[in-house]
Amino acid sequence: MIANRLLLSALVPLALLSPAAAGIVFGPVKGKPGQSIKLVTHSETPGGTVQQSVAGRNTSGTLSITRDRELVWTFREPGADGTLRGMVRVPEIQTLTAVKIDGKEEKSTDVSPLTGKMFGMSKAPRGEWKFELDGSVPLSRVRQEIEELTVYLKRDWYPKREVNLGDSWEFDPTWVKHIIEKDLHRAQSIGTMRLRQIRRGLMGQFAVIDVSIRSTGADYRADGSEVSASVELIGEVIVNLDTMLDEKLELKGKVVSTSRGRGDSKTVTLPVKLSAKKSFVRDSAFP
């Protein structure tokens, strides 16, 4: 009898994880009053290499880049005219870089001036998202970060139609490129998602989606120099179908960038790992 109960208890989770037969429709995030959305992203480049040729002399080395971002988003009730409103708090935006060439190592830490800040955001019915900075941070210094925040809010990754297991669709991966390679955001990109599995468990039901991102681009400058880059990433995203929150994104792959000009050249190859996690929180910073 005990053995049968143990067997039954082991089989129940497997049954809960069986794929759903019906299709699903992705919708807006379903948050509760007073909840905020916490977004934490971490990217790193283990085993990055640098090869360069300057004045006929070839050198090589290593490059490591680690980027950490933590943001807390809180959305308010829309205005009477339909204007979307909210607040964003920035506990951390930081980039650590270490370069070692010919035995010489240089390390740098770039902490965004937005770290520790909190500011409003709004979007008129026919307008774009705007951020209301308090003037303590020069816009020119944080333009890249503000563009990244804007791209995040404009994300539209999931189709409006019903999706069944095995279905694929294209999406705009611009936000991912901002995190991975800031110089590649104008490159031509292809992002593809495929619904691989529906998991059901005690914590709810989740969509497991395969993700593929490919991007290439080049910039030819007036002085005759050229900068080119490419990105290849694969991974998965997990969406909570009860709340429609994409709780986890994991990607890995490679970024290659090359610059040439006046006989000199430099090629940087970066294996990349990226993780992004979201969760509902009650942020005491927001009344």
KAWO-V475706 format. One record per helix or strand of 2 or more residues. SS is the DSSP state (H for helix, E for strand). FROM is the first residue (numbers start at 1). TO is the last residue. If there is no record, write none. Layout:
ss & from & to
SS & FROM & TO
SS & FROM & TO
//
This chain:
ss & from & to
H & 2 & 16
E & 36 & 44
E & 48 & 54
E & 57 & 75
E & 84 & 101
E & 104 & 111
E & 118 & 123
E & 130 & 132
H & 139 & 141
H & 143 & 153
E & 168 & 171
H & 174 & 180
H & 182 & 184
E & 188 & 201
E & 204 & 220
E & 226 & 240
E & 245 & 261
E & 264 & 281
//
